[in-house]
Amino acid sequence: MKISENKLVILQYKLSVKTEKGELELMEETTPEQPLQYFHGMGMMLPKFEENLEGLGEGDKFEFMIPVVDAYGERKKGSITGSV
């Protein structure tokens, strides 16, 4: 079955970001025990993320980059970071 609108998608991924030095830094990674699950086309994920997965099928490998402008935007100076 191919990924399309209103389908439940279950996948594993590694998310890396490019540092100011241009190096890739691993930010998060799913596991077989805790994969990402979402309903495709319902606005749960970034539009460019879903666009890159559209039409893929079970077992397909993928690799893509999402430019900052199509993700969450540039980090602003003085922004608050932390954890709960």
C-alpha positions as CSV (number, residue, x, y, z in Angstrom):
1,M,0.0,0.0,0.0
2,K,1.3,3.5,-0.9
3,I,1.3,6.5,1.4
4,S,-1.6,8.7,0.5
5,E,-4.2,10.9,2.2
6,N,-5.9,9.6,5.3
7,K,-3.7,6.6,5.6
8,L,-2.0,5.7,8.9
9,V,1.8,5.9,8.4
10,I,4.2,4.1,10.7
11,L,7.9,4.8,10.1
12,Q,11.3,5.0,11.6
13,Y,13.6,8.0,10.9
14,K,16.6,9.9,12.0
15,L,16.4,13.7,12.2
16,S,19.6,15.7,11.8
17,V,20.1,19.4,11.6
18,K,22.9,21.4,10.0
19,T,24.9,23.3,12.6
20,E,26.4,26.8,12.1
21,K,29.6,25.0,11.1
22,G,27.8,23.1,8.4
23,E,28.0,19.8,10.2
24,L,25.0,17.4,10.6
25,E,24.0,16.8,14.2
26,L,21.5,14.1,15.1
27,M,18.6,15.6,16.9
28,E,16.2,12.7,17.3
29,E,15.7,9.1,16.2
30,T,12.8,6.7,16.4
31,T,13.2,3.0,17.2
32,P,11.4,-0.1,16.1
33,E,9.6,-0.1,19.5
34,Q,8.6,3.5,19.2
35,P,8.1,4.5,15.6
36,L,6.5,7.7,14.4
37,Q,2.8,7.2,13.7
38,Y,0.6,9.8,12.0
39,F,-2.4,10.1,9.6
40,H,-1.1,11.4,6.3
41,G,-2.7,14.5,4.8
42,M,-4.4,15.6,8.1
43,G,-1.9,18.4,9.0
44,M,-0.2,16.5,11.7
45,M,3.2,16.8,10.1
46,L,5.1,19.6,8.2
47,P,3.6,19.8,4.7
48,K,7.1,19.3,3.1
49,F,7.6,16.2,5.2
50,E,4.4,14.7,4.0
51,E,5.1,15.8,0.4
52,N,8.4,13.8,0.5
53,L,6.7,10.7,1.7
54,E,3.7,10.7,-0.6
55,G,3.6,7.6,-2.7
56,L,6.2,5.6,-0.8
57,G,5.3,2.0,0.1
58,E,6.2,-0.4,2.8
59,G,9.9,-1.0,3.1
60,D,10.9,2.0,0.9
61,K,13.9,4.0,2.1
62,F,13.9,7.7,2.0
63,E,16.3,10.7,2.6
64,F,15.4,14.3,2.1
65,M,16.1,17.8,3.5
66,I,13.6,20.4,4.4
67,P,14.8,24.0,4.2
68,V,14.4,26.1,7.3
69,V,11.8,28.3,5.5
70,D,9.6,25.2,5.0
71,A,10.1,23.9,8.5
72,Y,9.9,26.0,11.6
73,G,11.9,29.0,10.4
74,E,15.2,30.5,11.6
75,R,16.0,30.4,15.3
76,K,15.5,33.9,16.8
77,K,18.2,35.4,19.1
78,G,17.1,35.3,22.7
79,S,14.6,32.5,22.2
80,I,13.8,30.4,25.2
81,T,14.9,26.8,25.2
82,G,14.5,24.2,27.9
83,S,12.7,21.1,29.0
84,V,9.9,20.1,31.3
